[in-house]
Amino acid sequence: MVAIAAALVLGAGAAALAPPSPGLSPGRGTNATSAPSNPSSGVLGADAAALVPPLPPLGRDRNATTLPAPPSNPSSGDCGPRADFVDGPDGAAVADGLLFRRRLPEFVEDARTAVAALDFRANEWCVYFGTCDDGDAPRTRTSKTYLPCPSQRRLLAPRWLAGAAQSMLPGDLGASDGNALCRLAREVTAAIADVVLPSLGEARRSCVVQELFANVQDRGAWTNPHVHDDDFYGAIFYVDAPEGTRFCYDDSLGTPARERWETYDPALVGPLAETRHHVEPQTGDLILAPVGWLRHWVPPVDADGRTAVVFNVVCL
């Protein structure tokens, strides 16, 4: 899940299956910043500092070992019944009152070209994609994470975005905000601010895609169940969705992720008609989901070339 887990997968806060993710960008998810090496007398010394408990690491892996999850290699039968999309506001469709879909086929060709220009060499999200370490012929290939728009470079100055990508898009893609992935990212943030949040009874917020990555999965590949601990909403744009493509999810009942959202932002958490559900995206679909608490995964795919771009979003 190439993935929109800008996914919509992806990344890429994995559930119980995920050990700490390798390959995170330097400084991300760490507490590396320290006090000046020659502090004044007003700065607490080492003995006093030792009294302060260490903060948990920021980023996607916090709470990663505490979330119970479906099997790491779920079959198609683990996805529950299909949730059908019904007509919603402003041309969007809604499933389960929580997932939103916009059909954007006009972006497909440009997105394919953009994905082909991304760097897949690191394939760094193996903790989420169970088949990216298959030797010389991995069934899952995942790009680096990127900020989608060159104008977003300013987001890297403060360190308040724990999940922000540290790289700009390569080559011509990084030359202007007119690139296809930046335009898609703006579709994502506009849909969340103008459609999703009002539909859920929330006030409009300012949203930004803090990272995107692309994911390509071939026959037999899957994505482990996970949540995104440092994201607000997520979006997946399906560049190529072979017949039978599924996005599976469950209600995450009893997990720290859901409990945290129920405490601090309950409007974005809702009951599901079934414990588990799935939707069946098509090429050109943009699927938006509350990935901060909604556990989601991809069962083994039935054909080569499932390609998606995942957009992970924060809103204030």
N, C-alpha and C positions, 0 to 999 in steps of 0.2 A: 504494500500500500504505500509507473512513477507515481508517489502519493501526493493527494490533497486529503497526509492524513495527513497548498498553501493552505494536510489535510489537513480542506476541509478539510493526515492522518494524519496533519498527521502532526510534526514533528513532524515532535515528534513526540509525567508522573506515572510510570508504569505501575500496574497493579502487582499483586503478590509475586508475579513471575519475575520481576525485574530486579536484578542486582544493579548497583550503581552503573550508570551508563558510561561506557568508554568514549573517548574522543570528544568530550565537550570542549568548547572553545576556552582558551586560557582565561582565567579569571571568572568565568561563569560558574555560578554555583559554589563559589568558594568564599572564605572570609579572609582573603589574602591581604587586604589593606590593613596597615598597622599604624600605630602612632609614630611620630617623628623619632628618628634614632637618637636624637639629643634633646629629650623633652625638658621643659622647664620644671621648676620645683612644684608647680601646680598640677602636674600630671601624675596620676596614680602610678606607683611603682609596680614591679612584677608581682610582689606578694599580694598587693591589693587586687591586681587584675586576676589573680588566680582564684579569687573568691567569686568572680562572675562566671556563671555556667556558660559553656560555649553555645553559640547559636547553632541550630540545625543548618545544614548546608542549604543554600538557596537553590531554586531551580527544580527541574523536572523530577528529580529522584527523591525528594522529601516525601516521607510516608510510603515510599515505594514498597517496603516490605510488609506493610500492615494491611493491605487491601486484599481480601479474599477474591478469587477470580475463577472464571470457568477454566477448563483445561487449556494448556498452552498450545495444543494443536486441535482446536475445536473442529468438529465436522459441521457440515451444512445443517445437520439436524439440531445442533446446539443453539440455533439462532431464533427459535420460537417462530410464531406465525408472522406473516408479512404485514407490515403496517402500511396502509394505502394513504397516499397523499390526496388531500382534498383542497379545493380552491380556497385561497386565503387572500389577504390584503395586497394591493399593489402588484398584482401579477405573480405573487409567490404562492406556493402550495405548502400545506402544513400536514405533518403526520404526528400523531400522539400529542399534539399540542406543544411540542418541544422542538421537533426537527422541521426545518424550513428548506424548501427547494426553489431554486430559480433555474430556468433553462436558458443557457447562454451558448448555443451552438456556434455563434459568430466568433467565439474566441478559440475554437478548437485548433484550427490550423496554425494560428500564431503561437498558441501555447505549445504545440508539438515542436515547432521550430525553437522556441525558447528552452524547452526541456532538453533538447539535444545539445544545447550549448552549456549546460550545467556540469559541474565537476562531480562525478560519481566514484572517484577513485578511493576515497576513504571508506565509503559504505559503512558509516559510523554508527548506525542505529540498530545494530544487531540485537540489542536487548529488547527491542519492540518487535522486530521482524524476525521471525523464527528461522528463516531460510536464507539469510544473507551471508552465511559462512560455509557455503557448500563447496569450498575449494575453488577450482578454476572456473566453475560454471554456476555461480550463485543464482538461485531462483528469485531472489529479491535483490534489487539494486536501489540504493537510496543516495540522493545527492547530499552535498553540504547544505547547511542552513544559511539562508540569506535574508537580508533586508530587501524588500521588493522595490523600493523607490529610492533613487539617489538623494532626493530631498530629505530622506529620513536619517541621513548620517548624523544629524544633531542628536538623535536618540541615544547615541553611544557615548555622549559626553557625561551625563549623570549615570550612576550605577543603580538606579532604582528599578529598571526593568530586568528582573532576574533571568528571564527567558529570552532576552533579545539576542538575535543572531549578531555575530561579530564581523560578518563579511558582507560586502556589497556584491551585487550580481556581476558576473564576469563580462569582459569585452564590451560589445556594443549595447548589451542589455543594461549595463550600468551607466550608460552615457546620459540617459534622460528618463524622466518619469513617463515617457510615452511607450515604454516597453510593455509587452503583453502581460507580464506578471504583475507589474505595478498597476496596470489598468484593472486587472482582475482583483487585486488587493483592494482597490477602491470600490469595486462592486461589492466585495465582502463587507467592508466597514459601513458602507451606505446601507446595505440590507439589514445589518444588525442594528444600526442606530435608528433607521427610519421604519423598519418593518417588524423585526423580531422583538425589540424591547417594547414598543407600543402595544404589540399584540399580547404581551405578557403583563401588561399593566405597569410597565416601568417607564420612567422619564427617559427622554433621549439623552444619550451620553456621547462623549467624544471617544472614538475607538481608533485603534491603530493595529496593523498587522506587525507583530514584533518578530516574526520569523516565518519563512516558508521553506519548504523543501519538496523535491519531486521523488516519486517512488514508482518503480517498475517491478511488477511481479509476474512471474511465469507460472505455468501449470504446476500445481502442488504447493505453491507458496502460501503462506498465511501471515497474519499479524496477531501478535499476542494481545489478550485483553489488557486494557490500561485506561487510566485517566491522565489528564494533563494538569498537574498540580499547580502550574504557574500560568495558566491561561484562563481567560474568561469565557470565550466562545471559540469555536473552531469552524473551519470551512474546508471542504474538499471539492476541488474541481476535477471532474473525471475527463481526462484528455482522451482516453480510450477505455471503454468499459465493455469487455466481452460479455456475451449473453450469460446470464447467471451470476453476474457480479452482485455481491451483497455487502451491505454495511450493517453489522449486527451490534446490538446494544442491550443492556439490561438496566434495572432500576437502582443498582448499587446500594440497596437497602443494608443498613448496618455498617457501612464503611465510614471511615473518618472523613473522606472527601465529601460524601453526601451530607453527613452531619454538620460539617463546617459550613456548607452552602445553606443548609436549612437554618442555621443560626444567624448568618450574616446577610444573606440575600435570598430569602425564601421564595420570592416571586419567580425565580429562575429554576426552581425545583418543583416538579410535579409528579403525580402518580402515573404509572403506565397501565394500560388496559391489561397487559400481560407482563409477567416477570421479565421475559425476554421477547424482543421483537427484532425485525430486520426490515430494511428498505432495499429496493433493487434499483440502483442508479443506472442511468444511461449515459452514453457519451455526450458531453456538453452540459451535464447537470452540475450545478453547484449546490452542495448539501451543507447546511449550517446546523450545528449541534452544540449543546452545552457541555463541551468536553471536559470542563473543570471538575464535574462530578459524574457525568454519564459514562459508565464504563462501556467501552466499545472495542470491537475487534473485527477481523476479516477471516472467514473460514477458508480452507484451502481452495484456491481458485481453479477453475476447470479449463482455462485456456491461457495461452501465452499473451503477454503484452498489456496486461492491466496496468494502466498508467494514470497516476493522479498527482495533483499538486495540493499540498496541505498548507493551509494558512492558519496560524495560531494568533489569537487576537486578545488584546487587553482593552478594557473600556473603563473610563473614569467618570 
